Amino acid sequence: MCTGALFLFVGMFLSVGSWLGLFVFLLLIPALIWRIFDEEKFLAWKLPGYLEYQKRVRFRLIPLVW
């Protein structure tokens, strides 16, 4: 979902030619990363078996990158 949102935001800002929007997108990236870490911590706490899933799945947002 987060990866799809990244592509959506980049595409929206570029399609309308808004460089300011692209700058805002760059500011949103740290918030998105914080949300991913917070969500993973919550899921590991509440969802049985999530820690094993985290060990199997290495990439969080962009395959083969991070």
C-alpha positions as a Markdown table, in Angstrom:
| # | Residue | x | y | z |
|---|---|---|---|---|
| 1 | Met | 0.0 | 0.0 | 0.0 |
| 2 | Cys | 2.8 | 2.4 | 0.9 |
| 3 | Thr | 4.7 | 1.7 | -2.3 |
| 4 | Gly | 1.5 | 2.3 | -4.3 |
| 5 | Ala | 1.0 | 5.6 | -2.5 |
| 6 | Leu | 4.5 | 6.7 | -3.4 |
| 7 | Phe | 3.9 | 6.1 | -7.1 |
| 8 | Leu | 0.5 | 7.8 | -6.9 |
| 9 | Phe | 1.9 | 11.0 | -5.2 |
| 10 | Val | 4.9 | 11.2 | -7.6 |
| 11 | Gly | 2.6 | 10.7 | -10.6 |
| 12 | Met | 0.1 | 13.3 | -9.4 |
| 13 | Phe | 2.6 | 16.0 | -8.8 |
| 14 | Leu | 4.5 | 15.4 | -12.1 |
| 15 | Ser | 1.3 | 15.1 | -14.2 |
| 16 | Val | 0.1 | 18.6 | -13.1 |
| 17 | Gly | 3.7 | 20.0 | -13.3 |
| 18 | Ser | 3.8 | 21.0 | -9.7 |
| 19 | Trp | 7.4 | 21.2 | -8.5 |
| 20 | Leu | 6.1 | 22.5 | -5.1 |
| 21 | Gly | 4.0 | 19.4 | -4.8 |
| 22 | Leu | 7.1 | 17.2 | -5.5 |
| 23 | Phe | 8.9 | 19.2 | -2.8 |
| 24 | Val | 6.1 | 18.4 | -0.3 |
| 25 | Phe | 6.3 | 14.8 | -1.3 |
| 26 | Leu | 10.0 | 14.7 | -0.4 |
| 27 | Leu | 9.0 | 16.1 | 3.0 |
| 28 | Leu | 6.4 | 13.4 | 3.5 |
| 29 | Ile | 8.9 | 10.6 | 3.0 |
| 30 | Pro | 10.3 | 10.7 | 6.6 |
| 31 | Ala | 6.7 | 10.6 | 7.9 |
| 32 | Leu | 6.0 | 7.6 | 5.8 |
| 33 | Ile | 9.2 | 5.8 | 7.1 |
| 34 | Trp | 8.2 | 6.7 | 10.7 |
| 35 | Arg | 4.7 | 5.2 | 10.1 |
| 36 | Ile | 6.2 | 2.0 | 8.7 |
| 37 | Phe | 8.4 | 1.5 | 11.7 |
| 38 | Asp | 5.6 | 2.3 | 14.1 |
| 39 | Glu | 3.2 | 0.0 | 12.4 |
| 40 | Glu | 5.7 | -2.9 | 12.3 |
| 41 | Lys | 6.3 | -2.4 | 16.1 |
| 42 | Phe | 2.6 | -2.5 | 16.7 |
| 43 | Leu | 2.1 | -5.6 | 14.6 |
| 44 | Ala | 4.9 | -7.5 | 16.2 |
| 45 | Trp | 3.4 | -6.7 | 19.6 |
| 46 | Lys | -0.2 | -7.6 | 18.7 |
| 47 | Leu | -0.1 | -10.1 | 15.9 |
| 48 | Pro | 1.1 | -13.7 | 16.7 |
| 49 | Gly | 3.7 | -14.9 | 14.1 |
| 50 | Tyr | 4.6 | -11.4 | 12.8 |
| 51 | Leu | 8.2 | -11.6 | 14.1 |
| 52 | Glu | 8.7 | -14.7 | 12.0 |
| 53 | Tyr | 7.2 | -13.0 | 9.0 |
| 54 | Gln | 9.5 | -10.0 | 9.5 |
| 55 | Lys | 12.5 | -12.3 | 9.5 |
| 56 | Arg | 11.4 | -13.9 | 6.1 |
| 57 | Val | 10.4 | -10.6 | 4.4 |
| 58 | Arg | 13.5 | -8.3 | 4.2 |
| 59 | Phe | 12.2 | -5.4 | 2.2 |
| 60 | Arg | 9.6 | -3.0 | 3.6 |
| 61 | Leu | 8.8 | -0.5 | 0.9 |
| 62 | Ile | 10.8 | -0.9 | -2.3 |
| 63 | Pro | 11.7 | -4.4 | -3.4 |
| 64 | Leu | 15.5 | -5.1 | -3.4 |
| 65 | Val | 16.2 | -1.6 | -2.0 |
| 66 | Trp | 14.5 | -1.2 | 1.5 |
